[in-house]
Structure formats: C-alpha cells, structure tokens
Amino acid sequence: MTITDDCTRILSKLGVDAALYTNGTLHSFSPVTGERVAELPQHSAAEVQAAVARAADAFRIWRDVPAPRRGELVRLLGEELRAAKDDLGRLVSIEAGKSPSEGAGEVQEMIDICDFATGLSRQLYGLTIATERPGHRMMETWHPLGVVGVISAFNFPVAVWSWNTALALVCGNPVVWKPSEKTPLTALASQAILDRALARFGDAPEGLSQVVIGGRETGEALVDDPRVALVSATGSTRMGRQVGPRVAARFGRTILELGGNNAGIVCPSADLDMALRAIAFGAMGTAGQRCTTMRRLFVHDSIYDALVPRLIKAYASVSVGNPLTTQALVGPLVDRDAFEAMQAALEQAQAAGGTVHGGERVTDAGPGAAFYVRPALVEMPSQTGPVLEETFAPILYVMRYADLPAAIQEHNAVAAGLSSSIFTTDLREAELFLSASGSDCGIANVNIGTSGAEIGGAFGGEKETGGGRESGSDAWKAYMRRATNTINYSRALPLAQGVVFDI
Ligand code: UN1
C-alpha cells in the first residue's frame, strides 16, 4: 500500500469527508518519502470569520453548561482517542515523520490531558478571601473566557491542540484551530475523533470545535478577530513576535509557546550511563524536532573524555530510517528547508571552530524527496555563532566547563528559556540549578533530559519562548476570566480603607 493509500484508509476509517483532502490548493507531503499525500481546500479570511462567528454563538450556550457536564465531553474524547490510538498514531508518523513509538506517544499525551481535564472539570476552584469589613464575604469566581484560537506547529501536530482543547472545553470555551500547513491531515482526523465524542455527548452546540486550513492569511484572520478572546500559538519566535503584539493591540490574551534552545549540564558526580541515554533521547529523538530538544550540552572537564567519545559513538550508530517500515529511532526531517537550515548551521559551527561529528544526509533511508540525516554532535570551543540560536534539527553543541555557577550563567545566556536539565548526584549542585539563581527556564529537570514532559505539569518557558503555560498544574486559569465578588450580608455599609462618606 502506498503512503497516500494508507492516509486515505485511515482518514476514511476515522470518518473524515474525502472532499476535505482530495482537491485543493494546499498540498500536504509526507516527510517519510517526500510524496504528496493530499490536496486540501483552504479557508479564506471570510470563512475563518464565519467559523469564529459560529464559535461565538456556541460560546453563549456552552458557558452555561455545568463544568462537570462539559467534562463528560472531554471524557468521551479520551475514550474515542483510546479507540483511535493506532490509526491516529500512524497518521502522525506519516505526516510528521515520527517513529511509531513517538507517534503513539503523542496520542497517549492527548489521552492523558483528557483524563486530567475531566477531573479538572470538577476542580475549577476559586478562593474565599478574608475581608476587612464586618458582615461581608469576598470570593473569586472563574468564568468561561470566550472563543479560543489555537495555532499549532507540525512537530506535535495533535498533542498541542489537545492540551488546549481539553482545557478550553472544560473551561466553557469553543475552539477554532489552525494547524500547521505541513500537518493538516492529522488535524482533520483529530476533529473527526472529537465529532464522534460530540455525537455521543448529544446536546453540545454546533461550532464548539472547528478546524480552519490554510497558511498565513488563515492564521491572521484568527489572530485579528476581536471575538477570539485567547490565541494560543505554538511555533517559532518569529511567528510569536508577530502574533503577540497583534493580539495585544486589541487587548486579547495570548499563550505563546515559541522557540527553545535547551541545554543540559553534566556534572562530575553524574551517573554517566544514565546521562548518555537521556542526552541521546533528548537530542536525537524526533530527529531533533521537538521544541524541548536538547541543543546544548555543558560537560565538566573531569568527565569530558569519559562521556563525549561515548556520545559520539552513539551518534554514529543510531538507526536512521523510514519510521513506517523500519524500527529506526531517528526518522526524517520535515522538509528540504529543515535540511538546508541544518547544513547551514553546521557550516557556521565549523567556521566558529567547531568539530562536527555526523550531520550528513542519509540517502539510503528514503527517496530523493525525503530528507534523512545522521544526527550531528558538534564539539564547540565556546558558546558562539549558531549555538546561540535554535536550529530545528538534530544538532547537539557540546562545550566544556570548569565551574558550575559560570556554566549556569552560560546556560542562561541565550534568548530562549524553555527546558533545561542537570545530571548530578550531588544535592548541592541539583538544588543550585533549581534555585532562583539556577536555570532560568520554565522547565528545569534533574537526571532526566529536556524533552518528554508529562501533561501534569505546566508546560512552557520564559524570555523569547513567550511566557505561556499550557497543559497541567493551574494552566487552566489562562482559559478563564476571574471575577472578584464582595457580598455584603449586613445591614450597614462600611467602606474599605476606613473611608467615610455619609450623606
Ligand atoms: C513541542 O515540541 O512542541 O515535552 C511539545 C515534550 C512533549 C511536548 C513537546 N511532551 O517533549
């Protein structure tokens, strides 16, 4: 069966209307072979506005549905995702080039957030606050916010939507989703799976969840629509720099999940076997195309020669190949642009004094239109040139350090602030890294890699990563508006701050 036939099989099994992917101007390619798998009609700005209008109508109904009942819809979505896990996971592998295990892992992440959000639907707690006035009570109430616009990237084509959608739905908000132009099919499939849950749920308003397909114009229509209360955007810092101010100009809210330049620090007391495996997955997994991918590594002088040659060996031997037909751990880059960006970064690294191991194209892994590469490890004399930037490809820049506080300073001396880790068995080093003067990232780990976060924690980062938080912990609060309520149950009217105003 060709990849295109396989796509069609999965999409029709999941109930996606063939008209949505058989004729149109947006061409979707599989990075596995480089072949075109679908042609999709695109949504114009007017069609996006119509979708937002439907969502705004849905909001007026959905906001009054009790939150635990809204949670029932998300519980059903979790059930439908469990049933569709193999198919959707395979479609993720076809469209994003992930290994089967990582494709399935991404769907598992969707199931996990549904479970989390279902429980959350009974836990949208507000505080009761002591008031200074007798006979008064003060509390806060969390209300649904409005239409949520989701803009997602190719590398986690479905999980990021589910983090946003599961929370948005239990919080009382409809969602309009613009997926990456590179991964529209997994979006149509996810929407079809949610449609099944909606059919079982029964009385949800129409327009609660919609997908709009297209490129920049489609995204801009979503970003600029004043009826979209929250724009949750995942992608490059360049994209975020445009989206953030545009939404702010109309006083909308954003959750921005932008670039990362994640690093690890390996200390003298580290368990090197464990560190090796964690670094390998963090830096080479998903072909270096996670926003949490480990891109920089600081290794203490005293263990550099014990660790780095082993890492270089792992890089030379890791299996690179077709994720659909082999058990390879490293699949393709998403497209030619990604390949060229990787090669350009490696050239710059070399020019800056780096020693490059690997990084070459693996031509026997797929046809000419597919871009498989051997992951690259680059020994750098210092943190300069391309090390300071995120290149969305499997390149790990390795540097030596002698003093931990200085290494932490270097670690923090980049524009992004998403994820970080330290490998040590020394409590003092671990706690320093996690302290206020330690890692400046939204995610700071000890003895695990930078990627592969669970959904229970808040996900996101600081500085040019954008500051947004999604997924677990209290990230739900970004999807609701807070009202502070003061209730006077006395017969008097005492004013706060002792103010007197007797008439
Ligand atoms: C992303 O790369 O956009 O922590 C999300 C991780 C995954 C999510 C990555 N759970 O690597």
Residues whose N, C-alpha, C, O or C-beta is under 5 A from the ligand:
A	BS01	UN1	F156 Q289 R290 C291 T292 S451 G452 A453
